[in-house]
Amino acid sequence: MLLTSARVSRLFTSGSARALGSITLPRRVMSSLAFPPVELVNKIPQNPAAATSHALLLAHKETGPYSVMRASGPDARVFHLSQHVERIALAVAATATKLHIAGSSAVPAALTAASAATPAAALTPAAPSVALQDAVAASLRAHAQPALALFNAGTAGVAGNHTAPQQPKDVRILYLLSPRPAEASADPGMAAAALAALAAETTASGQASANASAPDSTAALSTAIDAAFDVTVHVGALPPRPSPPVAASVRRARRPHGAVKDSSWVHEAKALEDSMRADENEVVMFDSEAGIYSEGLSSNFYVLLRTDSTADGGVYGSVDADDTSAGAAADIGAGWELQTAREGVLLGTVRTAALGVARALGVHVVEAAPREQDRARWRGCAVSSTSRLFLPLDELRFPDTEGGAVAAVFCGDREAMRVMRALQEGVDRVLAEQSTPLVPPTLEHHA
């Protein structure tokens, strides 16, 4: 059932706005809080709402599958929605398999047989079924729509104040699934059956079928998601993208979850996040055993290198680094290589777009983690994520010890920054083209 404007206004109390006044937050997120955030758990509004999706994840004791999406416009057009859905479905299948195996003694034998296609050792399936992806999409829409309606009603009230900033163009949507403890379930048998059904939704070959799932199957699995998990949705305005100069630091670490996005990583990465200096935007993780730079705490990491003879120190300044015209862009990628990890990292939605833009510009793309032994050849580096989109780094700092004094600083050169800027602008351009509405036209934006 869709919420009416009057019902939305009653649900969105002033308690959330009052509570935000006592929260101390970094300056970079303060502008986004001009518009009150919204938090729903199983479609029930929470007052006060968490100030940001990151604060919610840190405060959440129960961890589970989640995704953070960038949405634009009144119909909440989500960038690479299908990739988010597939990634959530993958994590749901992995989590359900783990929980189902752990509690299999409580599951009826007939239901245990339903998950036989998923071996006990395969806690991270290669691909979720189409039926599970369709169920995740249905659950996402069902839980996000009332949250977006609440948020739109609140921002409409703020925007009506002539002293308030313009209504936000982009919002950040967090969709979090927390496994429901058996003791908290009204029907533990139903919850166990739901886990068994979700655990079984992987394909034997590891490749999802291109065929659409049956409506009955989608509905049943969507119900299973609601039976096995508490569903939290948080909506808030996106803060502005960081302005140059943008700095990041390197730390020895690696994320243990591979392609599965689980909120436990937010807690595990807290110490690394706290080690950042005030002017740093991200931590880039360095695997000292493998000698590779894998990813950021919440981003993918990229390195730009020269592939022609100029890589060894030749002069390559004949092209105007400030010229980003169409003619200059035609050969902007010639002689350049973009490296970014693929194995063992979370493949972000912006990463997919960035690699497509790079190839279109003629940049040679290598999907392998940048190596320490090649650092002398680096000419530029960048990170990408939902909030940052594609963000070139002006400085990458290498400490002498963990969190210690800076021993070395990498700074991208002028021509590399020209290529990075072209990549950034290219990703910005495809943002609207590669976005899908999350909200149907019948759910109006309260402007």
Order of alpha helices (4+ residues) and beta strands (2+ residues): alpha-alpha-alpha-beta-beta-alpha-beta-beta-alpha-alpha-alpha-beta-alpha-alpha-beta-beta-alpha-alpha-beta-beta-beta-alpha-beta-alpha-beta-beta-beta-beta-beta-alpha-beta
